[in-house]
Amino acid sequence: MDVPHRVGWWWKGRDAIERNLTAAYAVVFRDSTLTIDDVQVKFLARDVAVAHVRWSMEGSKTPPGIPEPRQGIQIQVLQKRDRAWRIAAFQNTSSLPETPFPTEAAADPRSSQP
């Protein structure tokens, strides 16, 4: 089975985030459309919340060897400061369409006994 390639980067600090996103939007995401499909928010305190965001995208132009992001999930930790919500932490993960788990052990060829 061919396992899709995943990309993971850790950008630390506002300067790194701004620099990398500016480069990404110059070509890769310039003609793309990101659609927010679902948002669920849980308040941990009056001024702290966690948001789970499901998104889909069309039109990105990724370089060879990097899969085109088509859908994914974000986790955002939000903090209210000076009457505005700010992102304190952010995780963005491309995902594959969800498929059901096999219902029988025979569905996995590794489970057969010789």
N, C-alpha and C positions, 0 to 999 in steps of 0.2 A: 504494500500500500504506500502510495506517495503522500508524505506528510507535508502540508503547506509550510513554506518558510515564514517565520515571524520575525519582526523587527522590534527591538527594544532599546530605547535611548533614555538616559537620565540627564535631564537638563537642570542644573542647579543655579538658582538665582535669577533675578529679573533680566539681567544683561544677557545671559546665555539663552534664556527663553525667547527674548525679543530678537536676538541675532539669528537663531535657528528658525523661528517662525517667519521672519522676514525673508530668509533664503528660500524656505519651503513655498511661500506664497508667490515668489517671483516667477516660478516656472511650474512646479509640481501641482499646486492647487489653484493657479491663476484662473483657469477656466472651469473649476469644479463647483459643484453645488452640494452643500451639506444640508441635510434635512434632519431635524430633531423629531424622532418618531415617538418617544415616550420619555417622561421625566417623573421620577418618584423622589420625594424629599422627606427626610426624617429629621426632625429637630432634636438635637441632643441637649440643647439649652436655648434660652431666648436669643442668644447671639451666635450660636453654632449649629450648623446643619450639614447633613450629608445628602448629596444628590446623586442618584443613579440615572444616567442619561443613555438612552439607546438612540443611535444615529445611523443614517445611511448616506452614501455619497456617490455621485456620478461625475465623470469627467476629469479625474485626476490623471496626471501624466508622470508616473513613477519611473525612475531609472531602471535599467536592466538588473535583475536579481532581487528587486524589492517588489513584493506583491502590491497590486493596486488595492487601496482600502475601499471596500464597498459597503461594509457595515461594521458597527462596533459598539462598545460600551465605555462610557466615561464614569469615573467616580470622582466627585468633587467634594472637598471639605471646604465649607464656606463659613466665614466669620463676619459678623456685622461690626463695623468700626465706623465711627463718625456718620451714623445713619445710612451707611451704604454697605451692601454685601460684597465681600472680597473673597477671591479664591485663595485659600491657605495651602491647599495641596490638590493635585490633579493627576489622575491616572487615565490614560486614553489607550484602549486596546482594540485593535481590529479583531473581528470575530467572523466565524463561519455561520451559515444558517444552522439553527438548532435542529438536530435530527434525533428521533427516539433511540433509546438504548436497545440493544437486542433483547428479545424476551426469552431466548433459549441459549443454553451454553453451546449448542451445536453451531450457533452463528459465528463463533470464534474458532478458527481452525487450530489455534494453539491448545484448545481444550480437549481435543480428541486424544484418546489413549492408544498407543501402538499395540 
